[in-house]
């Protein structure tokens, strides 16, 4: 059987996978915080037709080896983690990260952490700060050490009562009005601190949103739902708060858009499509060659 037939098949498979990556990028061009993926090719093992030889003193010179390639394979699929553009939403529970970092979320309040750039959060009836899928947003209270893993699922209660003027200031929250003053508004600073303003005019900083960063973002595993999970090659998370160290700022009332460049994706789609067609032509040509071989004996 002709080796070029299998080279053509490998080309079809590789370029089909590239089309899959491009299609996923285009499909997520409006997904909050989505990061573009790209694919690289590698040649497969080559068949040695003859070995190279060194020059002989006073005789024949060196001869290069002869190798015939046997196809192509997927070398890797990488993710572009550059920031997407900021989109204003004017919604007070939408948060966009301008710079490095990930929000820390957990389905069970802290024993199993996930990470996301999607800051479209909601509140439930208990005041818990959640993702759209109900994952708790993790952070710190006034007594937490912000260099450690966040231990607290964050919440914004309907009522707060001043317990101690401190320092630090200590407040107690509830959702039934006993005790406490009704919250009239809340805001989130660039450092991720959530401040509530109560009916008597006082303002209290109640919790602070945690962020995480990684030595190797490319090692994070996509889990769906705009979530990432650590892997052995991502390294452990380094925790902190926005505006400190290398972490970016949190912007309230905004969301991070996808960083997909549609012009680039359509260009990549055309290239992959033409390469797929070219490899199909190889298979068609090999089929004609095989047909000629079969017809040698009539």
Secondary structure, 3 states (H helix, E strand, C coil): CCHHHHHHHHHHHHHHHHHHHHHHHHHCCCCCCCCCEEEEEEECCEEEEECCECCCCCCCCCECCEEEECCEEEEEEEECCCCCCEEECCCCCEEEEECECEEEEECCCCCCEEEECCCECEECCCCEEECCCCCEEEEECCCCCCCCCCCEECECCCEEEEEECCCCCEEEEECCCCCCEEEEEEEECCCCEEEEEECCCCEEEEEEECEEECCCHHHCEEEECCEEECCCCCCCCEEECCCCCCECEEEECEEECCCCCHHHHHHHHHHHHHHHHHHHHHHHHHHHHHHHHHCCCC
